[in-house]
Amino acid sequence: MKRILAITLCFTFIGIGSAFAQSELSQSQSPDQRVTAPAIDQQRQKHFFAVGTEVSYFQYEEPGVMKETGVMAGIVGSYAYHNYIMLKAEGKLAAGLLDYDGALSDGTPLTINSIPNYMFEVRGLLGYDFAAKAVTITPYLGIGYRWLQDNSQEQSVYGYKRESNRLYLPIGLEFVANLGNGWFLGAAGEYDFFLWGKQKSYGSDLNPAYPDVENKQTKGYGVRGSISIAKKGEKVGFVIEPYVKYWNMDDSEINLGIYEPKNNSTEIGCKLAVTF
């Protein structure tokens, strides 16, 4: 039910934003100036590159079972094309040290510090720019892949390597306002429709006799939001973008009597990039 409600709200949000943009455009032009496709803000580049870094606080939790928290940092890059149609490709590579707080199977408390974690994410997006005065509204959808590896086996005899693979469909809406003098203010909201997932647990790290198990994940969803401030120069510029990302996953399918329990993850961070 939560998933259906989130999808419904997302599409409603996109529809309202698109309708608003079309309405504003029509009202701001005389009949002989109106065109089928809105005019794109000429101060926005057609080809837009960005490369930079981001730092975030990351929390992974299996409610009532365990929690991992810590700071992750990495590099990010993107390319966007705007000419009525919006095409965008973006990627991220990050690493960090997380602290584990949980318990053994017999209830004995277990703490593991400074667990190496690595994250890789790549996305492709397709959208359409609706221009209304100094505001451009872009509804979009796409495809995304996220990989996360946790290496608690490096810090404790009770730890083992875990890998998460996740394929999803981003559905979102982006606003960009031209503030003048090369300054832009942006905001974006997105629902991530979960398509496919696989969790791999390396039980052999605990005991060579234990199997390495793969569990298929079929239910879950993600949401994310961000705001940004950007400055465009003659050749280069910059963008600062605080963001929040959240994933909620249900129990995985059972394999060899083992399953990945219901979990959620929250990432709160900020990106700083150079644009050109």
C-alpha angles and dihedrals in degrees: 000000000000090000093051091047092050092050092048092050091047094053091043090052091050092047094050092047093049092047091049092052093049091048094050091048093051093048094048094054133064116240093260091051098052116108135184093247120042121244113258118233103266092216090065114087122236091220115043125180127184132181128172148105139284137197125200145174108236128197127182118186139181099193112242092002114063147328136210123196136173149109125293128190134181151133128288134192138178145174123204132184119200123187105128085299115069120211121179138176121186138172141186136196118185141165136188149154116256131190120227123215117182143096142265121253090267092055097258109146114250128196124182120181133203098014111181112239128183129194132190125181133173129180140182120200136191123193147144127244117228110191121204115175104298095347129085118196118195123187111194147172133189148138129284139186125198127188124186128180125194118194107191089146087076092062106035143023086231093058132091136183118266128189127194122198119187132179118190146166114238114212115181154137128235128197124197122183122195106223094182133249090061096303122130132185119203141182133181138186126190143181116206111212107208114230108168141348141181128192119198121196118191101215089170088075088068096042129352087228092060118091127240104241132206118202123193116224119207108166132056145089142213137211131190140176139183146175125208144188119203136184121202118207130186092268108000138017140170141237132203115198126179112195147177125210126185134183128188118190130185126219113297126233116280120254123178088349092302128110139173107247126228110286145167135203132200127195122189115181152128132244125209116189142168114231131205 
